[in-house]
Amino acid sequence: MEYAREKHNRSIDRIADLMGLANKWVLYKWLESGRMPAILIRPFEAACGIDLVTRYIGHSANKMLIEIPTGRKVTATDLNELQSSFAGAVSLLVEFYERKNGSDEALAALTGLLEDVAWHRKNVQEHLQPGLELEVTS
C-alpha cells in the first residue's frame, strides 16, 4: 500500500474502492491478519500497481516467475542491462564465496538474473513460433 500511495497517490480508501470492497476496514482486517481471500490478490495488486503478493507466493514456493514477453523488439539497452545483471550477480556471488556473508543479496541478484534470462529465452522462443495474428487489417 505504501507503493500505491507513493507512486500512484492512492489512499487506502481508493484501493478498497478499486477492489470493489464496501469499506477500507475490511482491507485493514485482511492485511492485519494476513488472510486476504486469494480471489482478491490480483485486484489488490492492480489497485496498488505492483505484484508483490504474487511474487512472494511464487518465491516462497521456490518457483521462478517471469513476465510473459510481449514480443517487443529488444534494444541494445536491454542487452546491456542483462550484461550488467550478469556482472553484478557474479560479483555478489564471488563476494559470498570469499567472505561467506551477503547471502540474501547474492540470492536476490541470482534470482533476478535467472528471471531476466528466462524472459529472453521465452522471447526468442516466441520469435521462432509466433502466435496467431489477431488484428484484422482493412
C-alpha positions in Angstrom: 0.0 0.0 0.0 3.0 2.3 0.5 3.9 1.8 -3.1 0.3 2.8 -4.2 0.5 5.9 -2.1 3.9 7.0 -3.2 3.8 6.1 -6.9 0.1 6.5 -7.7 -1.2 8.8 -4.9 -3.8 6.2 -3.9 -5.2 6.2 -0.4 -6.4 3.1 1.4 -10.0 4.2 0.6 -9.2 4.4 -3.1 -7.5 0.9 -3.1 -10.5 -0.6 -1.3 -12.8 1.1 -3.8 -10.8 -0.2 -6.8 -11.0 -3.7 -5.3 -14.8 -3.4 -5.0 -14.8 -3.5 -1.2 -17.6 -1.8 0.8 -15.1 0.0 3.0 -11.4 0.2 3.9 -11.8 -1.6 7.3 -12.3 -4.9 5.6 -8.9 -4.4 3.8 -7.3 -3.4 7.0 -8.5 -6.5 8.7 -7.2 -8.8 5.9 -3.8 -7.0 6.0 -3.6 -7.2 9.7 -4.4 -10.9 9.8 -2.5 -11.8 6.6 -5.7 -13.6 5.4 -6.8 -11.9 2.3 -9.0 -14.1 0.1 -7.0 -15.4 -2.8 -9.5 -14.2 -5.4 -8.8 -10.6 -4.3 -5.0 -10.8 -4.6 -4.9 -9.7 -8.2 -7.4 -6.8 -7.7 -5.3 -5.7 -4.7 -2.1 -5.8 -6.8 -3.8 -4.0 -9.7 -5.1 -1.3 -7.3 -1.6 -0.9 -5.8 0.2 -1.1 -9.1 2.7 -3.7 -8.0 2.6 -7.5 -7.9 4.5 -8.2 -4.6 2.0 -10.7 -3.2 2.2 -12.9 -6.3 5.9 -12.7 -6.3 6.1 -13.5 -2.6 3.8 -16.6 -3.1 5.9 -17.8 -6.0 9.3 -17.3 -4.4 8.2 -18.8 -1.1 7.3 -21.9 -3.0 10.7 -21.9 -4.7 9.3 -21.0 -8.1 10.8 -18.6 -10.5 8.5 -16.0 -12.0 8.9 -14.2 -15.3 6.8 -11.7 -17.1 5.4 -13.1 -20.3 7.3 -11.4 -23.2 5.1 -9.1 -25.1 7.0 -9.6 -28.3 8.5 -6.1 -28.3 11.8 -5.7 -30.0 14.8 -6.0 -27.7 17.1 -3.0 -27.8 20.9 -2.7 -27.2 20.0 -1.1 -23.8 18.1 -4.2 -22.8 21.1 -6.4 -23.6 23.4 -4.0 -21.8 21.2 -4.2 -18.7 21.2 -8.0 -19.0 25.0 -8.0 -19.1 25.1 -5.6 -16.2 22.9 -8.0 -14.2 25.3 -10.9 -15.0 28.3 -8.9 -13.8 26.5 -7.7 -10.6 25.3 -11.2 -9.8 28.7 -12.8 -10.4 30.3 -10.1 -8.3 28.0 -10.8 -5.4 28.5 -14.5 -5.8 32.3 -14.1 -5.6 31.9 -11.9 -2.5 29.7 -14.5 -0.9 32.1 -17.4 -1.5 35.1 -15.4 -0.3 33.5 -13.9 2.8 30.6 -16.3 3.5 28.2 -13.4 4.0 25.8 -11.4 1.9 23.8 -14.5 1.0 20.5 -12.5 0.8 21.9 -10.1 -1.7 23.5 -12.8 -3.8 20.3 -14.8 -3.8 18.2 -11.8 -4.9 20.7 -10.9 -7.6 20.8 -14.5 -8.9 17.0 -14.8 -8.9 16.7 -11.6 -10.8 19.3 -12.7 -13.3 17.6 -16.0 -13.8 14.3 -14.3 -14.4 15.8 -11.9 -16.9 17.5 -14.7 -18.8 14.3 -16.8 -18.8 12.4 -13.8 -20.2 14.9 -13.5 -23.1 14.7 -17.3 -23.6 10.9 -17.1 -23.9 11.1 -14.0 -26.2 13.4 -16.0 -28.6 11.1 -19.0 -28.4 8.1 -16.8 -29.3 10.0 -15.4 -32.2 10.6 -18.9 -33.5 6.9 -19.8 -33.1 4.9 -16.6 -33.4 1.4 -16.6 -32.1 -1.7 -16.0 -34.2 -2.3 -12.6 -35.7 -5.5 -11.4 -34.1 -5.6 -7.9 -35.6 -7.8 -7.5 -38.7 -6.3 -5.2 -41.3 -8.6 -3.5 -43.8 
